[in-house]
Amino acid sequence: MELNLCRICQQFYGSQEGLCSKCYQVEKLKQSASETLPSLVDSLSVISEESKNSHSQSNPEICYYCHKRTGPLSFKCRCDNFFCSRHRLPEEHLCSFDHKTQGIRKLSEENPLIKAEKFTRL
């Protein structure tokens, strides 16, 4: 049996399809990622379409998520819907508003970059 160097890294001897164990694992991951990537893209496009089709709530006395009557104790979220005390947090009602991007934008506006002038040596 003849041993050949790995066809990718050329450092170790390859046995599986002419690849060393490290390169074989990398290629295997690349193949599995290329197979699952189209399905992930399709599922993300469906989610984005659903978020675009979401509409604001007309009755503020009913929770948008569980349809429970809240009375005057409803909480309005940035996604323009009203929720009960259990579903008032964005994680609890699968909020369509992007809080992370909003926070990053707010921090960058409120905290400008300040640079001191360079000192000249004496």
NUVEXGU-180943 format. One record per atom (N, C-alpha, C): residue number from 1; residue in one letter; z, y, x; atom name. Coordinates in Angstrom, 3 decimals, always signed. Layout:
BEGIN
i:NUM; aa:A; c3:Z; c2:Y; c1:X; at:CA
...
//
This chain:
BEGIN
i:1; aa:M; c3:+0.000; c2:-1.176; c1:+0.837; at:N
i:1; aa:M; c3:+0.000; c2:+0.000; c1:+0.000; at:CA
i:1; aa:M; c3:+0.000; c2:+1.245; c1:+0.886; at:C
i:2; aa:E; c3:-0.885; c2:+2.133; c1:+0.616; at:N
i:2; aa:E; c3:-1.030; c2:+3.330; c1:+1.420; at:CA
i:2; aa:E; c3:-0.290; c2:+4.487; c1:+0.755; at:C
i:3; aa:L; c3:+0.515; c2:+5.199; c1:+1.533; at:N
i:3; aa:L; c3:+1.261; c2:+6.341; c1:+1.009; at:CA
i:3; aa:L; c3:+0.540; c2:+7.628; c1:+1.396; at:C
i:4; aa:N; c3:+0.351; c2:+8.472; c1:+0.420; at:N
i:4; aa:N; c3:-0.307; c2:+9.756; c1:+0.645; at:CA
i:4; aa:N; c3:+0.670; c2:+10.876; c1:+0.341; at:C
i:5; aa:L; c3:+0.438; c2:+12.016; c1:+0.975; at:N
i:5; aa:L; c3:+1.268; c2:+13.178; c1:+0.690; at:CA
i:5; aa:L; c3:+0.974; c2:+13.682; c1:-0.717; at:C
i:6; aa:C; c3:+1.939; c2:+14.374; c1:-1.270; at:N
i:6; aa:C; c3:+1.803; c2:+14.965; c1:-2.607; at:CA
i:6; aa:C; c3:+0.597; c2:+15.898; c1:-2.629; at:C
i:7; aa:R; c3:-0.195; c2:+15.834; c1:-3.694; at:N
i:7; aa:R; c3:-1.412; c2:+16.641; c1:-3.752; at:CA
i:7; aa:R; c3:-1.132; c2:+18.103; c1:-4.066; at:C
i:8; aa:I; c3:+0.112; c2:+18.462; c1:-4.453; at:N
i:8; aa:I; c3:+0.432; c2:+19.858; c1:-4.755; at:CA
i:8; aa:I; c3:+1.184; c2:+20.518; c1:-3.600; at:C
i:9; aa:C; c3:+2.327; c2:+19.944; c1:-3.225; at:N
i:9; aa:C; c3:+3.157; c2:+20.597; c1:-2.212; at:CA
i:9; aa:C; c3:+2.844; c2:+20.153; c1:-0.785; at:C
i:10; aa:Q; c3:+2.238; c2:+19.004; c1:-0.606; at:N
i:10; aa:Q; c3:+1.862; c2:+18.479; c1:+0.702; at:CA
i:10; aa:Q; c3:+3.059; c2:+18.326; c1:+1.654; at:C
i:11; aa:Q; c3:+4.270; c2:+18.121; c1:+1.093; at:N
i:11; aa:Q; c3:+5.453; c2:+17.976; c1:+1.938; at:CA
i:11; aa:Q; c3:+6.044; c2:+16.577; c1:+1.865; at:C
i:12; aa:F; c3:+6.013; c2:+15.966; c1:+0.694; at:N
i:12; aa:F; c3:+6.619; c2:+14.661; c1:+0.490; at:CA
i:12; aa:F; c3:+5.536; c2:+13.655; c1:+0.112; at:C
i:13; aa:Y; c3:+5.882; c2:+12.392; c1:+0.245; at:N
i:13; aa:Y; c3:+4.940; c2:+11.347; c1:-0.137; at:CA
i:13; aa:Y; c3:+4.934; c2:+11.203; c1:-1.642; at:C
i:14; aa:G; c3:+3.735; c2:+11.072; c1:-2.203; at:N
i:14; aa:G; c3:+3.592; c2:+10.959; c1:-3.644; at:CA
i:14; aa:G; c3:+3.338; c2:+9.538; c1:-4.065; at:C
i:15; aa:S; c3:+3.958; c2:+9.146; c1:-5.180; at:N
i:15; aa:S; c3:+3.736; c2:+7.798; c1:-5.670; at:CA
i:15; aa:S; c3:+3.236; c2:+7.805; c1:-7.112; at:C
i:16; aa:Q; c3:+3.674; c2:+8.735; c1:-7.921; at:N
i:16; aa:Q; c3:+3.278; c2:+8.780; c1:-9.323; at:CA
i:16; aa:Q; c3:+2.136; c2:+9.775; c1:-9.483; at:C
i:17; aa:E; c3:+0.932; c2:+9.241; c1:-9.705; at:N
i:17; aa:E; c3:-0.264; c2:+10.061; c1:-9.877; at:CA
i:17; aa:E; c3:-0.520; c2:+10.962; c1:-8.659; at:C
i:18; aa:G; c3:-0.088; c2:+10.530; c1:-7.479; at:N
i:18; aa:G; c3:-0.297; c2:+11.303; c1:-6.270; at:CA
i:18; aa:G; c3:+0.633; c2:+12.483; c1:-6.130; at:C
i:19; aa:L; c3:+1.745; c2:+12.504; c1:-6.887; at:N
i:19; aa:L; c3:+2.695; c2:+13.615; c1:-6.850; at:CA
i:19; aa:L; c3:+4.054; c2:+13.124; c1:-6.388; at:C
i:20; aa:C; c3:+4.780; c2:+13.995; c1:-5.711; at:N
i:20; aa:C; c3:+6.167; c2:+13.670; c1:-5.373; at:CA
i:20; aa:C; c3:+7.004; c2:+13.807; c1:-6.646; at:C
i:21; aa:S; c3:+8.255; c2:+13.408; c1:-6.590; at:N
i:21; aa:S; c3:+9.080; c2:+13.402; c1:-7.798; at:CA
i:21; aa:S; c3:+9.296; c2:+14.812; c1:-8.347; at:C
i:22; aa:K; c3:+9.444; c2:+15.781; c1:-7.467; at:N
i:22; aa:K; c3:+9.671; c2:+17.160; c1:-7.917; at:CA
i:22; aa:K; c3:+8.440; c2:+17.721; c1:-8.621; at:C
i:23; aa:C; c3:+7.285; c2:+17.571; c1:-7.994; at:N
i:23; aa:C; c3:+6.045; c2:+18.087; c1:-8.583; at:CA
i:23; aa:C; c3:+5.691; c2:+17.333; c1:-9.863; at:C
i:24; aa:Y; c3:+6.019; c2:+16.043; c1:-9.923; at:N
i:24; aa:Y; c3:+5.761; c2:+15.256; c1:-11.125; at:CA
i:24; aa:Y; c3:+6.569; c2:+15.801; c1:-12.306; at:C
i:25; aa:Q; c3:+7.837; c2:+16.129; c1:-12.074; at:N
i:25; aa:Q; c3:+8.670; c2:+16.686; c1:-13.133; at:CA
i:25; aa:Q; c3:+8.144; c2:+18.039; c1:-13.603; at:C
i:26; aa:V; c3:+7.700; c2:+18.881; c1:-12.660; at:N
i:26; aa:V; c3:+7.161; c2:+20.195; c1:-13.015; at:CA
i:26; aa:V; c3:+5.906; c2:+20.042; c1:-13.867; at:C
i:27; aa:E; c3:+4.999; c2:+19.146; c1:-13.465; at:N
i:27; aa:E; c3:+3.768; c2:+18.930; c1:-14.228; at:CA
i:27; aa:E; c3:+4.073; c2:+18.373; c1:-15.615; at:C
i:28; aa:K; c3:+5.055; c2:+17.490; c1:-15.686; at:N
i:28; aa:K; c3:+5.442; c2:+16.914; c1:-16.974; at:CA
i:28; aa:K; c3:+5.976; c2:+18.002; c1:-17.914; at:C
i:29; aa:L; c3:+6.786; c2:+18.929; c1:-17.384; at:N
i:29; aa:L; c3:+7.293; c2:+20.047; c1:-18.182; at:CA
i:29; aa:L; c3:+6.167; c2:+20.972; c1:-18.627; at:C
i:30; aa:K; c3:+5.205; c2:+21.233; c1:-17.748; at:N
i:30; aa:K; c3:+4.073; c2:+22.088; c1:-18.102; at:CA
i:30; aa:K; c3:+3.259; c2:+21.487; c1:-19.241; at:C
i:31; aa:Q; c3:+3.048; c2:+20.180; c1:-19.181; at:N
i:31; aa:Q; c3:+2.283; c2:+19.511; c1:-20.232; at:CA
i:31; aa:Q; c3:+3.017; c2:+19.557; c1:-21.567; at:C
i:32; aa:S; c3:+4.321; c2:+19.312; c1:-21.551; at:N
i:32; aa:S; c3:+5.082; c2:+19.336; c1:-22.805; at:CA
i:32; aa:S; c3:+5.156; c2:+20.757; c1:-23.362; at:C
i:33; aa:A; c3:+5.225; c2:+21.757; c1:-22.478; at:N
i:33; aa:A; c3:+5.255; c2:+23.141; c1:-22.937; at:CA
i:33; aa:A; c3:+3.924; c2:+23.544; c1:-23.541; at:C
i:34; aa:S; c3:+2.824; c2:+23.088; c1:-22.943; at:N
i:34; aa:S; c3:+1.511; c2:+23.448; c1:-23.480; at:CA
i:34; aa:S; c3:+1.259; c2:+22.774; c1:-24.821; at:C
i:35; aa:E; c3:+1.880; c2:+21.626; c1:-25.058; at:N
i:35; aa:E; c3:+1.728; c2:+20.948; c1:-26.348; at:CA
i:35; aa:E; c3:+2.563; c2:+21.616; c1:-27.428; at:C
i:36; aa:T; c3:+3.752; c2:+22.107; c1:-27.082; at:N
i:36; aa:T; c3:+4.638; c2:+22.694; c1:-28.092; at:CA
i:36; aa:T; c3:+4.398; c2:+24.178; c1:-28.291; at:C
i:37; aa:L; c3:+3.745; c2:+24.847; c1:-27.352; at:N
i:37; aa:L; c3:+3.528; c2:+26.290; c1:-27.456; at:CA
i:37; aa:L; c3:+2.742; c2:+26.700; c1:-28.702; at:C
i:38; aa:P; c3:+1.618; c2:+26.048; c1:-29.046; at:N
i:38; aa:P; c3:+0.897; c2:+26.466; c1:-30.257; at:CA
i:38; aa:P; c3:+1.739; c2:+26.334; c1:-31.531; at:C
i:39; aa:S; c3:+2.553; c2:+25.294; c1:-31.623; at:N
i:39; aa:S; c3:+3.389; c2:+25.149; c1:-32.817; at:CA
i:39; aa:S; c3:+4.455; c2:+26.234; c1:-32.872; at:C
i:40; aa:L; c3:+4.978; c2:+26.653; c1:-31.709; at:N
i:40; aa:L; c3:+5.954; c2:+27.740; c1:-31.693; at:CA
i:40; aa:L; c3:+5.313; c2:+29.058; c1:-32.099; at:C
i:41; aa:V; c3:+4.108; c2:+29.310; c1:-31.649; at:N
i:41; aa:V; c3:+3.405; c2:+30.540; c1:-31.999; at:CA
i:41; aa:V; c3:+3.142; c2:+30.576; c1:-33.500; at:C
i:42; aa:D; c3:+2.742; c2:+29.440; c1:-34.074; at:N
i:42; aa:D; c3:+2.505; c2:+29.374; c1:-35.516; at:CA
i:42; aa:D; c3:+3.775; c2:+29.631; c1:-36.298; at:C
i:43; aa:S; c3:+4.893; c2:+29.042; c1:-35.870; at:N
i:43; aa:S; c3:+6.147; c2:+29.243; c1:-36.589; at:CA
i:43; aa:S; c3:+6.631; c2:+30.683; c1:-36.467; at:C
i:44; aa:L; c3:+6.417; c2:+31.325; c1:-35.295; at:N
i:44; aa:L; c3:+6.807; c2:+32.725; c1:-35.146; at:CA
i:44; aa:L; c3:+5.953; c2:+33.638; c1:-36.015; at:C
i:45; aa:S; c3:+4.682; c2:+33.330; c1:-36.163; at:N
i:45; aa:S; c3:+3.830; c2:+34.167; c1:-37.018; at:CA
i:45; aa:S; c3:+4.237; c2:+34.042; c1:-38.476; at:C
i:46; aa:V; c3:+4.670; c2:+32.854; c1:-38.904; at:N
i:46; aa:V; c3:+5.140; c2:+32.675; c1:-40.283; at:CA
i:46; aa:V; c3:+6.406; c2:+33.468; c1:-40.507; at:C
i:47; aa:I; c3:+7.315; c2:+33.458; c1:-39.538; at:N
i:47; aa:I; c3:+8.567; c2:+34.209; c1:-39.661; at:CA
i:47; aa:I; c3:+8.290; c2:+35.700; c1:-39.713; at:C
i:48; aa:S; c3:+7.365; c2:+36.189; c1:-38.882; at:N
i:48; aa:S; c3:+7.062; c2:+37.625; c1:-38.883; at:CA
i:48; aa:S; c3:+6.411; c2:+38.047; c1:-40.198; at:C
i:49; aa:E; c3:+5.569; c2:+37.191; c1:-40.784; at:N
i:49; aa:E; c3:+4.962; c2:+37.513; c1:-42.070; at:CA
i:49; aa:E; c3:+6.014; c2:+37.566; c1:-43.166; at:C
i:50; aa:E; c3:+6.993; c2:+36.651; c1:-43.109; at:N
i:50; aa:E; c3:+8.054; c2:+36.656; c1:-44.113; at:CA
i:50; aa:E; c3:+8.898; c2:+37.916; c1:-44.002; at:C
i:51; aa:S; c3:+9.162; c2:+38.365; c1:-42.780; at:N
i:51; aa:S; c3:+9.963; c2:+39.569; c1:-42.614; at:CA
i:51; aa:S; c3:+9.201; c2:+40.807; c1:-43.081; at:C
i:52; aa:K; c3:+7.860; c2:+40.806; c1:-42.936; at:N
i:52; aa:K; c3:+7.066; c2:+41.930; c1:-43.429; at:CA
i:52; aa:K; c3:+7.046; c2:+41.959; c1:-44.943; at:C
i:53; aa:N; c3:+7.090; c2:+40.782; c1:-45.563; at:N
i:53; aa:N; c3:+7.028; c2:+40.701; c1:-47.015; at:CA
i:53; aa:N; c3:+8.376; c2:+40.919; c1:-47.682; at:C
i:54; aa:S; c3:+9.438; c2:+41.056; c1:-46.902; at:N
i:54; aa:S; c3:+10.749; c2:+41.265; c1:-47.503; at:CA
i:54; aa:S; c3:+10.786; c2:+42.645; c1:-48.141; at:C
i:55; aa:H; c3:+11.466; c2:+42.737; c1:-49.264; at:N
i:55; aa:H; c3:+11.531; c2:+43.998; c1:-49.988; at:CA
i:55; aa:H; c3:+12.974; c2:+44.402; c1:-50.162; at:C
i:56; aa:S; c3:+13.181; c2:+45.675; c1:-50.418; at:N
i:56; aa:S; c3:+14.546; c2:+46.160; c1:-50.574; at:CA
i:56; aa:S; c3:+15.078; c2:+45.777; c1:-51.953; at:C
i:57; aa:Q; c3:+16.361; c2:+45.758; c1:-52.049; at:N
i:57; aa:Q; c3:+17.057; c2:+45.289; c1:-53.235; at:CA
i:57; aa:Q; c3:+17.207; c2:+46.422; c1:-54.250; at:C
i:58; aa:S; c3:+17.089; c2:+46.088; c1:-55.521; at:N
i:58; aa:S; c3:+17.185; c2:+47.125; c1:-56.549; at:CA
i:58; aa:S; c3:+18.603; c2:+47.271; c1:-57.099; at:C
i:59; aa:N; c3:+19.382; c2:+46.190; c1:-57.190; at:N
i:59; aa:N; c3:+20.726; c2:+46.239; c1:-57.753; at:CA
i:59; aa:N; c3:+21.766; c2:+46.161; c1:-56.628; at:C
i:60; aa:P; c3:+22.492; c2:+47.255; c1:-56.351; at:N
i:60; aa:P; c3:+23.458; c2:+47.231; c1:-55.244; at:CA
i:60; aa:P; c3:+24.746; c2:+46.488; c1:-55.572; at:C
i:61; aa:E; c3:+24.936; c2:+46.020; c1:-56.780; at:N
i:61; aa:E; c3:+26.172; c2:+45.318; c1:-57.147; at:CA
i:61; aa:E; c3:+26.043; c2:+43.808; c1:-57.032; at:C
i:62; aa:I; c3:+24.939; c2:+43.313; c1:-56.487; at:N
i:62; aa:I; c3:+24.732; c2:+41.875; c1:-56.307; at:CA
i:62; aa:I; c3:+24.351; c2:+41.623; c1:-54.852; at:C
i:63; aa:C; c3:+24.987; c2:+40.616; c1:-54.242; at:N
i:63; aa:C; c3:+24.684; c2:+40.262; c1:-52.853; at:CA
i:63; aa:C; c3:+23.248; c2:+39.747; c1:-52.763; at:C
i:64; aa:Y; c3:+22.485; c2:+40.276; c1:-51.819; at:N
i:64; aa:Y; c3:+21.089; c2:+39.885; c1:-51.648; at:CA
i:64; aa:Y; c3:+20.966; c2:+38.456; c1:-51.144; at:C
i:65; aa:Y; c3:+21.953; c2:+37.960; c1:-50.411; at:N
i:65; aa:Y; c3:+21.888; c2:+36.632; c1:-49.804; at:CA
i:65; aa:Y; c3:+22.357; c2:+35.535; c1:-50.752; at:C
i:66; aa:C; c3:+23.542; c2:+35.710; c1:-51.359; at:N
i:66; aa:C; c3:+24.094; c2:+34.649; c1:-52.205; at:CA
i:66; aa:C; c3:+24.064; c2:+34.977; c1:-53.695; at:C
i:67; aa:H; c3:+23.612; c2:+36.147; c1:-54.060; at:N
i:67; aa:H; c3:+23.479; c2:+36.602; c1:-55.450; at:CA
i:67; aa:H; c3:+24.817; c2:+36.630; c1:-56.190; at:C
i:68; aa:K; c3:+25.880; c2:+36.865; c1:-55.457; at:N
i:68; aa:K; c3:+27.215; c2:+36.976; c1:-56.035; at:CA
i:68; aa:K; c3:+27.462; c2:+38.425; c1:-56.441; at:C
i:69; aa:R; c3:+28.130; c2:+38.631; c1:-57.569; at:N
i:69; aa:R; c3:+28.451; c2:+39.984; c1:-58.007; at:CA
i:69; aa:R; c3:+29.518; c2:+40.566; c1:-57.087; at:C
i:70; aa:T; c3:+29.264; c2:+41.741; c1:-56.553; at:N
i:70; aa:T; c3:+30.198; c2:+42.368; c1:-55.625; at:CA
i:70; aa:T; c3:+30.904; c2:+43.558; c1:-56.245; at:C
i:71; aa:G; c3:+30.347; c2:+44.122; c1:-57.279; at:N
i:71; aa:G; c3:+30.929; c2:+45.311; c1:-57.876; at:CA
i:71; aa:G; c3:+30.756; c2:+46.488; c1:-56.931; at:C
i:72; aa:P; c3:+31.752; c2:+47.354; c1:-56.853; at:N
i:72; aa:P; c3:+31.614; c2:+48.535; c1:-55.990; at:CA
i:72; aa:P; c3:+31.869; c2:+48.239; c1:-54.509; at:C
i:73; aa:L; c3:+32.227; c2:+47.012; c1:-54.153; at:N
i:73; aa:L; c3:+32.564; c2:+46.672; c1:-52.766; at:CA
i:73; aa:L; c3:+31.390; c2:+46.067; c1:-52.006; at:C
i:74; aa:S; c3:+30.205; c2:+46.544; c1:-52.241; at:N
i:74; aa:S; c3:+29.056; c2:+46.008; c1:-51.524; at:CA
i:74; aa:S; c3:+28.845; c2:+46.783; c1:-50.221; at:C
i:75; aa:F; c3:+28.205; c2:+46.127; c1:-49.256; at:N
i:75; aa:F; c3:+27.933; c2:+46.714; c1:-47.947; at:CA
i:75; aa:F; c3:+26.425; c2:+46.824; c1:-47.777; at:C
i:76; aa:K; c3:+25.951; c2:+48.007; c1:-47.385; at:N
i:76; aa:K; c3:+24.529; c2:+48.203; c1:-47.165; at:CA
i:76; aa:K; c3:+24.222; c2:+47.997; c1:-45.689; at:C
i:77; aa:C; c3:+23.205; c2:+47.191; c1:-45.436; at:N
i:77; aa:C; c3:+22.783; c2:+46.902; c1:-44.066; at:CA
i:77; aa:C; c3:+21.600; c2:+47.799; c1:-43.714; at:C
i:78; aa:R; c3:+21.218; c2:+47.799; c1:-42.430; at:N
i:78; aa:R; c3:+20.067; c2:+48.596; c1:-41.993; at:CA
i:78; aa:R; c3:+18.755; c2:+48.031; c1:-42.500; at:C
i:79; aa:C; c3:+18.780; c2:+46.822; c1:-43.037; at:N
i:79; aa:C; c3:+17.565; c2:+46.244; c1:-43.629; at:CA
i:79; aa:C; c3:+17.411; c2:+46.681; c1:-45.088; at:C
i:80; aa:D; c3:+18.210; c2:+47.655; c1:-45.530; at:N
i:80; aa:D; c3:+18.148; c2:+48.264; c1:-46.866; at:CA
i:80; aa:D; c3:+18.495; c2:+47.297; c1:-47.993; at:C
i:81; aa:N; c3:+19.364; c2:+46.328; c1:-47.739; at:N
i:81; aa:N; c3:+19.848; c2:+45.418; c1:-48.765; at:CA
i:81; aa:N; c3:+21.362; c2:+45.503; c1:-48.825; at:C
i:82; aa:F; c3:+21.928; c2:+45.107; c1:-49.966; at:N
i:82; aa:F; c3:+23.374; c2:+45.138; c1:-50.161; at:CA
i:82; aa:F; c3:+23.923; c2:+43.717; c1:-50.111; at:C
i:83; aa:F; c3:+25.129; c2:+43.579; c1:-49.488; at:N
i:83; aa:F; c3:+25.709; c2:+42.258; c1:-49.286; at:CA
i:83; aa:F; c3:+27.186; c2:+42.250; c1:-49.632; at:C
i:84; aa:C; c3:+27.703; c2:+41.047; c1:-49.916; at:N
i:84; aa:C; c3:+29.133; c2:+40.881; c1:-50.173; at:CA
i:84; aa:C; c3:+29.870; c2:+40.894; c1:-48.833; at:C
i:85; aa:S; c3:+31.192; c2:+40.827; c1:-48.881; at:N
i:85; aa:S; c3:+31.984; c2:+40.896; c1:-47.650; at:CA
i:85; aa:S; c3:+31.720; c2:+39.705; c1:-46.733; at:C
i:86; aa:R; c3:+31.349; c2:+38.559; c1:-47.277; at:N
i:86; aa:R; c3:+31.087; c2:+37.375; c1:-46.462; at:CA
i:86; aa:R; c3:+29.763; c2:+37.488; c1:-45.707; at:C
i:87; aa:H; c3:+28.774; c2:+38.141; c1:-46.290; at:N
i:87; aa:H; c3:+27.444; c2:+38.218; c1:-45.683; at:CA
i:87; aa:H; c3:+27.093; c2:+39.612; c1:-45.178; at:C
i:88; aa:R; c3:+28.079; c2:+40.437; c1:-44.907; at:N
i:88; aa:R; c3:+27.808; c2:+41.815; c1:-44.499; at:CA
i:88; aa:R; c3:+27.319; c2:+41.921; c1:-43.063; at:C
i:89; aa:L; c3:+27.638; c2:+40.965; c1:-42.204; at:N
i:89; aa:L; c3:+27.198; c2:+41.001; c1:-40.808; at:CA
i:89; aa:L; c3:+25.751; c2:+40.526; c1:-40.692; at:C
i:90; aa:P; c3:+24.992; c2:+41.086; c1:-39.762; at:N
i:90; aa:P; c3:+23.575; c2:+40.711; c1:-39.621; at:CA
i:90; aa:P; c3:+23.372; c2:+39.222; c1:-39.314; at:C
i:91; aa:E; c3:+24.303; c2:+38.604; c1:-38.603; at:N
i:91; aa:E; c3:+24.173; c2:+37.182; c1:-38.274; at:CA
i:91; aa:E; c3:+24.356; c2:+36.308; c1:-39.500; at:C
i:92; aa:E; c3:+25.071; c2:+36.787; c1:-40.480; at:N
i:92; aa:E; c3:+25.394; c2:+35.988; c1:-41.653; at:CA
i:92; aa:E; c3:+24.278; c2:+35.999; c1:-42.695; at:C
i:93; aa:H; c3:+23.439; c2:+37.019; c1:-42.717; at:N
i:93; aa:H; c3:+22.401; c2:+37.069; c1:-43.749; at:CA
i:93; aa:H; c3:+20.980; c2:+37.075; c1:-43.179; at:C
i:94; aa:L; c3:+20.826; c2:+36.671; c1:-41.928; at:N
i:94; aa:L; c3:+19.509; c2:+36.590; c1:-41.293; at:CA
i:94; aa:L; c3:+18.751; c2:+37.904; c1:-41.445; at:C
i:95; aa:C; c3:+19.341; c2:+38.928; c1:-40.889; at:N
i:95; aa:C; c3:+18.826; c2:+40.285; c1:-41.022; at:CA
i:95; aa:C; c3:+17.447; c2:+40.416; c1:-40.370; at:C
i:96; aa:S; c3:+16.561; c2:+41.142; c1:-41.030; at:N
i:96; aa:S; c3:+15.221; c2:+41.348; c1:-40.495; at:CA
i:96; aa:S; c3:+15.141; c2:+42.582; c1:-39.597; at:C
i:97; aa:F; c3:+16.187; c2:+43.382; c1:-39.558; at:N
i:97; aa:F; c3:+16.221; c2:+44.580; c1:-38.727; at:CA
i:97; aa:F; c3:+16.531; c2:+44.182; c1:-37.292; at:C
i:98; aa:D; c3:+15.860; c2:+44.779; c1:-36.324; at:N
i:98; aa:D; c3:+16.053; c2:+44.444; c1:-34.915; at:CA
i:98; aa:D; c3:+17.146; c2:+45.341; c1:-34.329; at:C
i:99; aa:H; c3:+18.381; c2:+44.868; c1:-34.400; at:N
i:99; aa:H; c3:+19.525; c2:+45.643; c1:-33.930; at:CA
i:99; aa:H; c3:+19.529; c2:+45.803; c1:-32.412; at:C
i:100; aa:K; c3:+19.078; c2:+44.787; c1:-31.687; at:N
i:100; aa:K; c3:+19.103; c2:+44.824; c1:-30.227; at:CA
i:100; aa:K; c3:+18.182; c2:+45.926; c1:-29.686; at:C
i:101; aa:T; c3:+16.969; c2:+45.987; c1:-30.190; at:N
i:101; aa:T; c3:+16.030; c2:+47.013; c1:-29.741; at:CA
i:101; aa:T; c3:+16.523; c2:+48.405; c1:-30.112; at:C
i:102; aa:Q; c3:+17.104; c2:+48.523; c1:-31.300; at:N
i:102; aa:Q; c3:+17.654; c2:+49.802; c1:-31.748; at:CA
i:102; aa:Q; c3:+18.780; c2:+50.249; c1:-30.812; at:C
i:103; aa:G; c3:+19.661; c2:+49.323; c1:-30.418; at:N
i:103; aa:G; c3:+20.756; c2:+49.654; c1:-29.506; at:CA
i:103; aa:G; c3:+20.271; c2:+50.067; c1:-28.130; at:C
i:104; aa:I; c3:+19.273; c2:+49.370; c1:-27.617; at:N
i:104; aa:I; c3:+18.714; c2:+49.710; c1:-26.307; at:CA
i:104; aa:I; c3:+18.084; c2:+51.096; c1:-26.350; at:C
i:105; aa:R; c3:+17.334; c2:+51.386; c1:-27.406; at:N
i:105; aa:R; c3:+16.698; c2:+52.688; c1:-27.533; at:CA
i:105; aa:R; c3:+17.746; c2:+53.798; c1:-27.633; at:C
i:106; aa:K; c3:+18.811; c2:+53.554; c1:-28.391; at:N
i:106; aa:K; c3:+19.865; c2:+54.556; c1:-28.554; at:CA
i:106; aa:K; c3:+20.579; c2:+54.829; c1:-27.228; at:C
i:107; aa:L; c3:+20.873; c2:+53.768; c1:-26.470; at:N
i:107; aa:L; c3:+21.524; c2:+53.939; c1:-25.164; at:CA
i:107; aa:L; c3:+20.639; c2:+54.707; c1:-24.191; at:C
i:108; aa:S; c3:+19.345; c2:+54.418; c1:-24.196; at:N
i:108; aa:S; c3:+18.460; c2:+55.118; c1:-23.264; at:CA
i:108; aa:S; c3:+18.310; c2:+56.590; c1:-23.637; at:C
i:109; aa:E; c3:+18.397; c2:+56.921; c1:-24.918; at:N
i:109; aa:E; c3:+18.313; c2:+58.322; c1:-25.331; at:CA
i:109; aa:E; c3:+19.598; c2:+59.080; c1:-25.003; at:C
i:110; aa:E; c3:+20.746; c2:+58.436; c1:-25.202; at:N
i:110; aa:E; c3:+22.027; c2:+59.115; c1:-25.011; at:CA
i:110; aa:E; c3:+22.471; c2:+59.178; c1:-23.556; at:C
i:111; aa:N; c3:+21.950; c2:+58.300; c1:-22.715; at:N
i:111; aa:N; c3:+22.365; c2:+58.249; c1:-21.317; at:CA
i:111; aa:N; c3:+21.164; c2:+58.441; c1:-20.401; at:C
i:112; aa:P; c3:+20.760; c2:+59.675; c1:-20.165; at:N
i:112; aa:P; c3:+19.606; c2:+59.889; c1:-19.281; at:CA
i:112; aa:P; c3:+19.965; c2:+59.565; c1:-17.834; at:C
i:113; aa:L; c3:+18.951; c2:+59.267; c1:-17.052; at:N
i:113; aa:L; c3:+19.137; c2:+58.937; c1:-15.647; at:CA
i:113; aa:L; c3:+19.439; c2:+60.207; c1:-14.864; at:C
i:114; aa:I; c3:+20.541; c2:+60.191; c1:-14.118; at:N
i:114; aa:I; c3:+20.954; c2:+61.361; c1:-13.341; at:CA
i:114; aa:I; c3:+20.901; c2:+60.988; c1:-11.873; at:C
i:115; aa:K; c3:+20.125; c2:+61.759; c1:-11.121; at:N
i:115; aa:K; c3:+20.017; c2:+61.523; c1:-9.682; at:CA
i:115; aa:K; c3:+20.504; c2:+62.760; c1:-8.953; at:C
i:116; aa:A; c3:+21.292; c2:+62.525; c1:-7.930; at:N
i:116; aa:A; c3:+21.771; c2:+63.632; c1:-7.091; at:CA
i:116; aa:A; c3:+20.706; c2:+63.965; c1:-6.061; at:C
i:117; aa:E; c3:+20.691; c2:+65.210; c1:-5.622; at:N
i:117; aa:E; c3:+19.762; c2:+65.622; c1:-4.590; at:CA
i:117; aa:E; c3:+20.191; c2:+65.020; c1:-3.261; at:C
i:118; aa:K; c3:+19.214; c2:+64.747; c1:-2.414; at:N
i:118; aa:K; c3:+19.525; c2:+64.203; c1:-1.108; at:CA
i:118; aa:K; c3:+20.160; c2:+65.256; c1:-0.217; at:C
i:119; aa:F; c3:+21.135; c2:+64.808; c1:+0.561; at:N
i:119; aa:F; c3:+21.804; c2:+65.710; c1:+1.481; at:CA
i:119; aa:F; c3:+21.044; c2:+65.761; c1:+2.793; at:C
i:120; aa:T; c3:+21.015; c2:+66.928; c1:+3.377; at:N
i:120; aa:T; c3:+20.431; c2:+67.050; c1:+4.711; at:CA
i:120; aa:T; c3:+21.522; c2:+66.840; c1:+5.733; at:C
i:121; aa:R; c3:+21.216; c2:+66.103; c1:+6.768; at:N
i:121; aa:R; c3:+22.226; c2:+65.822; c1:+7.777; at:CA
i:121; aa:R; c3:+22.456; c2:+67.041; c1:+8.631; at:C
i:122; aa:L; c3:+23.705; c2:+67.209; c1:+9.036; at:N
i:122; aa:L; c3:+24.082; c2:+68.377; c1:+9.866; at:CA
i:122; aa:L; c3:+23.800; c2:+68.147; c1:+11.318; at:C
//
